[in-house]
Amino acid sequence: MQHPRPTPKRRADICVVGAGYVGLTAAACFAALGHRVRCVEHDEDRLATLRRGESPIYEPGLDALIEEGMSSGRLSFTGAIDDAVPDADVAFLCVGTPPRADGHPDLRQLAAAAGQVAAAATGDLVVAVKSTVPPGTCEAMQLLSEEAAGPGVRISVASNPEFLRESQAVSDFFHPDRVVVGADDEATGSSVASLYPSEWPMLRCDRRSSELIKYASNTFLAVKISFANEVAGLCEHVGADAASVLAGVGMDQRIGPSFLGHGPGFGGSCLTKDVSGLVATGAALGFSTPVAQAALDINTWARGRVVDQLATSLGSLAGTRIAVLGLAFKPGTDDVRDSPAVTIVERLLARGASVSTFDPVADPAAIRHLKQPDAYRAVSDADAVVIATAWPEFALLDVVRLHSAMRGRVVVDTVGVLDPAAAARVGLDVIIPGRSTPDTFHPVVVSPLEWALDAVLA
């Protein structure tokens, strides 16, 4: 995958702490821009993989960038912060901030990384937080860093949130909608901003605003998805087609079609965590965030709706065999964190069904024993099939072969990849969320009739 390589305002020595989706992509892409990057990864197996020039995650285009960076000498990997920090101009913190049970992010990894980086610094250092964090975190990291830093070492902490979509992270890095840099002094903000090409759209602001931009952006996207699912549920009850309704809504330029698709809900490492974080931040301050909370509630309902539709179609789930095609939270990634598909599998098992699964890439350890080597093996003798991830290859499934392999005939296509007419011709009953079933009664017509008659008789 080729990307244009604009020139940053300056070339620098960079330390990246954490080689997950965000850290590894940032490290490889910064190296591609011409910076000298040392990436710190403490997991020994992951580090060994990286040092072989291989990516431990599935992300299109990332393998080539890692190979290019290592071959040029601009990208290297280490397990020791002391090897990466002393020569660095800027250190990026890209460690995990997973949600706690109360919705607040767990900042222990971030705090530990900030302290270790500050302790390893031998001169003044700018620390940029890329991890998604609630407002005020950078100020807390500033205090922790100052406490850990050696005599005469000045640590300045900035916020530089990432906006990378999994499966499109490399492209998103090189073609950003915006680069956000939050700092409370001009020099710190300029130090981070100058690492990016001057032609990229840049927003400079204070640290708390920068932190909240990431939370608010992901919450808005989650709200759009949940709104689409709510409309889809209404479509099922009134006899409308959600695909047509949402297409019409999305044609309004003020709204747009992106993230306005209905299905089994949103998942992954960002949306649920960030919406929960925004809700928890508001709650901690005594401020209610009902729109964000509703997005979470509808998302939970969307996953359960798939299981309920199966139960309605089959009469009962106990003793049935269900095939689930797709385990990643979206196509183009192997990430199963908070995946709607995995939730569906777990709920089916809890209601007494036996489950077989297939995904072209994802291989979650928790349900690995359920996975089959291909889609047709997964649907063998199944009473019903759920298509839970919109992998392109699922749109190419041979419906004749699919029907002959199954014991039953019900297919719940949560992501709308099958041709329902072609499937129906071979005897499959395709259920698409957002569309009513043929036997559904739609009493909504009664109310308009009553209103019309009232007007006539008045």
C-alpha positions in Angstrom: 0.0 0.0 0.0 1.5 3.3 -1.1 0.9 6.5 0.7 2.1 10.0 -0.1 4.9 11.0 2.2 4.7 14.7 3.0 7.5 16.3 5.0 7.0 17.2 8.7 8.0 20.6 9.9 11.0 19.0 11.6 12.5 15.6 12.0 13.0 14.3 15.5 13.9 11.4 17.7 10.7 9.8 19.0 9.9 7.3 21.7 6.6 5.4 21.5 5.5 3.4 24.6 3.2 0.6 23.7 3.0 -1.4 20.5 -0.7 -2.0 20.3 -3.0 -0.8 17.4 -2.3 2.8 18.2 1.3 2.7 19.2 2.5 0.4 16.5 0.7 2.3 13.8 2.0 5.6 15.1 5.6 4.3 15.4 5.6 2.9 11.8 4.0 5.9 10.3 6.2 8.4 12.1 9.2 6.5 10.8 7.8 6.7 7.3 7.6 10.5 7.7 11.3 10.5 8.4 11.5 10.5 12.1 13.8 8.2 14.1 11.5 6.0 16.2 12.2 3.6 19.1 9.1 1.7 20.1 8.9 0.2 23.6 7.0 -3.1 24.1 7.3 -5.1 27.4 5.5 -8.3 26.2 8.4 -10.6 25.3 6.6 -12.6 22.7 5.2 -9.5 21.0 8.6 -7.9 21.1 10.2 -11.0 19.4 7.6 -10.8 16.7 8.3 -7.2 16.1 12.0 -7.6 16.0 11.5 -10.2 13.2 9.9 -7.4 11.2 6.4 -8.9 11.6 3.3 -7.3 12.9 1.5 -9.0 15.8 -1.8 -7.5 14.7 -3.8 -7.7 11.5 -3.8 -4.2 10.0 -3.7 -3.6 6.2 -0.5 -1.9 5.1 1.2 -2.0 8.5 3.6 -5.0 7.7 5.1 -3.1 4.8 5.7 0.0 6.8 7.3 -1.9 9.6 9.6 -3.6 7.2 10.4 -0.3 5.5 11.1 1.4 8.8 13.4 -1.3 10.1 15.3 -1.6 6.8 15.9 2.1 6.8 17.1 2.1 10.4 14.5 4.7 11.4 12.3 2.2 13.3 13.5 -0.1 16.1 11.9 -2.0 19.0 13.1 -2.5 22.6 11.8 -3.9 25.8 13.5 -1.2 27.9 12.3 2.3 28.3 15.9 3.3 29.3 17.0 2.4 25.8 14.4 4.6 24.1 13.9 7.7 26.2 17.3 9.4 26.7 17.7 10.4 23.1 14.1 11.3 22.5 12.7 14.7 21.8 9.1 13.6 22.3 7.7 10.4 24.0 4.3 9.2 23.0 2.3 7.2 25.5 0.1 4.7 23.7 -0.8 2.2 26.5 -4.2 0.7 27.2 -6.8 2.5 29.3 -9.4 -0.3 29.6 -12.8 0.5 31.3 -13.4 -0.4 34.9 -16.7 -1.8 36.1 -17.9 1.7 36.9 -17.2 3.0 33.4 -14.2 5.0 34.4 -11.0 4.2 32.5 -8.2 2.3 34.3 -5.3 4.7 34.1 -2.7 2.5 36.0 -0.8 1.5 32.8 -0.7 5.2 31.7 0.5 6.4 35.1 3.2 3.7 35.3 4.4 4.6 31.7 4.5 8.3 32.5 6.5 7.7 35.7 9.0 5.4 33.9 9.5 7.8 31.0 10.1 10.7 33.3 12.5 8.8 35.4 14.5 7.7 32.3 14.7 11.2 30.8 18.2 12.7 31.0 17.1 16.1 29.6 14.0 18.1 29.0 11.3 16.0 27.4 7.8 16.5 25.9 5.4 13.6 26.7 2.4 13.3 24.4 -0.6 11.2 25.6 -2.2 9.4 22.6 -4.2 7.0 24.8 -7.8 8.0 25.2 -8.3 9.6 28.6 -10.8 11.7 30.5 -10.3 15.5 30.8 -7.7 16.3 33.4 -5.6 13.2 32.9 -2.7 15.1 31.2 -2.5 17.4 34.2 -2.4 14.4 36.5 0.4 12.9 34.3 2.2 16.2 34.5 2.3 16.0 38.3 3.3 12.3 38.3 6.1 13.0 35.7 7.5 16.0 37.7 7.6 13.8 40.8 9.5 11.0 39.0 11.9 13.2 36.9 15.5 13.6 38.0 17.0 16.8 39.2 17.1 19.6 36.5 14.9 17.6 34.1 11.7 19.4 32.8 8.8 17.3 31.6 6.0 18.9 29.6 2.9 16.8 29.0 0.6 17.4 26.0 -2.5 15.7 24.7 -2.4 14.3 21.1 -5.4 11.9 20.8 -5.5 9.4 17.9 -8.4 9.1 15.5 -7.4 5.9 13.7 -10.0 3.3 12.6 -9.0 -0.3 12.9 -8.6 -1.8 9.4 -7.9 1.7 8.0 -5.4 2.9 10.6 -2.5 3.5 8.2 -4.6 5.4 5.7 -6.1 7.4 8.5 -2.7 8.4 9.8 -1.6 9.7 6.4 -5.0 11.3 5.5 -6.3 12.7 8.8 -9.5 14.7 9.2 -7.6 16.6 11.8 -4.6 16.4 14.1 -5.4 17.7 17.6 -2.7 18.9 19.9 -3.6 20.1 23.4 -1.0 21.9 25.4 -1.0 24.7 28.0 2.0 26.4 26.7 3.1 27.4 23.2 6.5 25.7 23.2 5.1 22.3 24.2 2.2 22.4 21.7 4.6 23.5 18.9 7.0 20.6 19.7 4.3 18.1 19.1 2.6 19.9 16.2 5.9 20.2 14.3 6.2 16.4 14.0 3.3 16.5 11.5 3.3 17.9 8.0 2.2 21.5 7.9 -0.4 20.8 5.2 -2.4 18.5 7.5 -5.4 20.1 9.2 -4.3 21.0 12.7 -6.3 22.1 15.8 -4.3 23.5 18.7 -6.1 23.9 22.0 -5.8 23.3 25.7 -5.2 19.9 27.2 -8.7 19.3 28.6 -10.4 20.3 25.4 -8.1 18.0 23.4 -8.9 15.1 25.7 -12.7 15.7 25.5 -12.6 16.0 21.7 -11.8 12.3 21.4 -14.5 11.3 23.9 -17.1 13.5 22.2 -16.2 12.4 18.7 -16.6 8.7 19.5 -19.8 9.3 21.5 -21.3 11.1 18.5 -20.5 8.2 16.2 -22.0 5.8 18.7 -25.1 7.9 18.9 -25.5 7.7 15.1 -25.2 3.9 15.1 -27.6 3.5 18.0 -30.1 5.9 16.4 -29.9 3.9 13.2 -30.7 0.7 15.2 -33.6 2.4 17.0 -35.0 3.5 13.6 -34.5 -0.1 12.3 -36.5 -1.5 15.2 -39.3 1.0 14.5 -39.2 -0.1 10.8 -39.8 -3.7 11.8 -42.9 -2.6 13.7 -44.4 -0.3 11.1 -43.5 -2.4 8.1 -40.9 -0.1 6.6 -37.4 -0.9 5.2 -34.6 0.4 7.4 -32.1 0.4 4.5 -34.3 2.7 2.5 -35.2 4.9 5.5 -31.6 5.4 6.7 -30.4 5.9 3.1 -32.9 8.7 2.8 -31.9 10.2 6.1 -28.2 10.0 5.2 -28.7 11.9 1.9 -29.3 15.0 4.0 -25.9 16.8 3.8 -26.3 18.0 7.4 -26.4 14.4 8.6 -24.4 12.3 6.1 -24.5 8.5 5.6 -21.4 7.6 7.6 -22.1 5.5 10.8 -25.8 5.5 10.0 -26.0 1.8 9.4 -28.1 -0.6 11.4 -27.0 -4.0 12.6 -25.9 -5.9 15.7 -24.4 -2.7 17.3 -21.0 -1.1 17.7 -18.0 -2.8 19.3 -14.2 -2.7 19.3 -11.8 -1.1 21.6 -13.0 2.5 21.4 -16.6 3.3 21.1 -18.1 1.5 24.1 -15.2 2.4 26.2 -15.1 6.0 25.2 -18.9 6.5 25.6 -18.8 4.8 29.0 -15.9 7.1 29.9 -17.8 10.2 28.9 -20.9 9.1 30.9 -18.7 8.3 33.9 -16.9 11.7 33.6 -20.2 13.5 33.7 -21.5 11.4 36.6 -18.4 12.1 38.6 -19.2 15.8 38.2 -22.9 15.4 38.9 -23.7 16.1 35.2 -26.2 13.9 33.4 -25.4 12.6 29.9 -28.7 10.9 28.9 -28.0 10.9 25.1 -24.7 9.1 25.6 -26.3 6.7 28.0 -29.1 5.9 25.6 -26.5 5.0 22.9 -25.1 2.4 25.3 -28.5 1.1 26.2 -29.6 0.7 22.6 -26.4 -1.0 21.7 -27.0 -3.6 24.3 -30.6 -4.0 23.0 -29.3 -4.4 19.4 -27.2 -7.4 20.3 -30.0 -9.1 22.3 -32.4 -8.5 19.4 -30.5 -10.8 17.1 -30.8 -13.7 19.7 -34.5 -12.9 20.3 -35.2 -13.0 16.5 -33.6 -16.4 16.4 -35.6 -17.6 19.3 -38.8 -16.4 17.7 -38.0 -18.1 14.4 -37.0 -21.4 15.9 -39.5 -21.5 18.7 -36.8 -22.2 21.3 -33.0 -22.0 21.3 -32.4 -24.9 23.7 -31.0 -27.9 21.9 -30.5 -26.1 18.6 -27.3 -25.8 16.6 -26.5 -22.2 15.5 -23.7 -21.2 13.2 -22.2 -17.7 13.6 -20.2 -16.3 10.7 -17.9 -13.5 11.7 -16.3 -12.9 15.1 -14.3 -9.7 14.6 -16.2 -6.5 15.6 -15.9 -5.3 12.0 -14.4 -6.6 8.7 -10.7 -5.9 8.0 -9.4 -6.6 11.5 -8.8 -9.5 13.9 -9.9 -7.5 16.9 -12.7 -9.1 18.9 -12.7 -6.7 21.8 -16.3 -6.0 22.7 -17.4 -7.6 19.5 -21.2 -7.9 19.0 -20.6 -11.3 17.4 -18.8 -12.7 20.4 -21.6 -11.4 22.6 -24.2 -13.1 20.4 -22.2 -16.4 20.7 -22.1 -16.1 24.5 -25.9 -15.4 24.7 -26.7 -18.3 22.4 -24.7 -20.7 24.6 -26.3 -19.3 27.7 -29.8 -20.1 26.2 -28.9 -23.7 25.5 -27.8 -23.6 21.9 -24.7 -25.3 20.6 -22.6 -23.0 18.4 -20.1 -23.3 15.6 -18.3 -20.3 14.3 -16.0 -19.1 11.5 -14.1 -15.9 10.8 -11.5 -15.3 8.1 -9.0 -13.7 10.4 -10.2 -13.4 14.1 -9.5 -16.3 16.4 -10.7 -15.4 19.9 -9.2 -17.6 22.6 -12.4 -17.7 24.7 -14.4 -19.4 21.9 -11.6 -20.9 19.8 -12.9 -24.4 20.4 -16.1 -23.5 18.5 -14.3 -22.3 15.4 -14.5 -24.2 12.1 -12.0 -24.0 9.2 -14.4 -22.5 6.7 -17.9 -21.1 6.5 -19.5 -24.2 5.0 -18.1 -26.5 7.7 -19.5 -24.0 10.3 -23.0 -24.2 8.9 -23.1 -27.9 8.6 -26.3 -29.3 10.2 -27.1 -25.9 11.6 -30.7 -25.1 12.4 -29.9 -21.4 11.8 -27.1 -19.2 10.7 -26.2 -15.7 11.9 -24.0 -13.5 9.7 -22.5 -11.1 12.3 -19.6 -9.4 10.6 -19.7 -7.9 7.1 -16.6 -9.7 5.6 -16.8 -9.3 1.8 -16.3 -13.1 1.4 -19.7 -13.7 3.1 -21.4 -11.8 0.3 -19.9 -14.4 -2.1 -21.3 -17.5 -0.2 -22.9 -20.0 -2.5 -26.5 -20.0 -1.2 -27.3 -23.4 -2.8 -24.3 -24.9 -1.0 -25.3 -23.0 2.2 -28.8 -24.4 2.1 -27.7 -27.9 1.4 -25.2 -27.9 4.3 -27.8 -26.6 6.8 -30.3 -28.7 8.7 -32.7 -25.7 9.0 -33.4 -22.8 6.7 -33.2 -19.6 8.8 -30.5 -17.1 8.2 -30.3 -13.9 10.2 -28.2 -11.5 8.1 -27.4 -8.8 10.7 -25.1 -6.9 8.3 -27.0 -7.2 5.0 -24.4 -9.0 2.9 -26.6 -11.7 1.3 -28.9 -11.3 -1.7 -32.2 -12.1 0.0 -34.0 -12.8 -3.3 -31.3 -15.3 -4.4 -31.4 -16.9 -0.9 -35.2 -17.2 -1.0 -35.2 -18.9 -4.4 -33.2 -21.8 -2.9 -35.5 -22.1 0.1 -33.7 -20.0 2.8 -35.6 -17.8 5.1 -33.5 -14.7 5.4 -34.2 -12.3 8.3 -32.7 -8.9 7.9 -33.0 -6.6 11.0 -34.8 -3.5 10.1 -37.3 -5.3 7.9 -40.6 -6.8 9.0 -41.3 -10.5 8.5 -44.2 -11.4 6.1 -46.4 -12.5 9.0 -45.9 -9.3 11.0 -49.1 -7.3 11.7 -48.6 -3.6 11.6 -51.4 -1.9 13.6 -49.8 1.6 13.1 -52.2 2.1 10.1 -55.1 2.1 12.6 -54.1 5.4 14.1 -54.0 7.3 10.8 -57.4 5.9 9.9 -58.8 7.0 13.2 -57.3 10.5 12.8 -58.6 10.8 9.2 -62.1 9.6 10.2 -62.2 12.1 13.1 -61.4 14.9 10.6 -64.1 13.8 8.3 -66.8 13.4 11.0 -65.9 16.6 12.7 
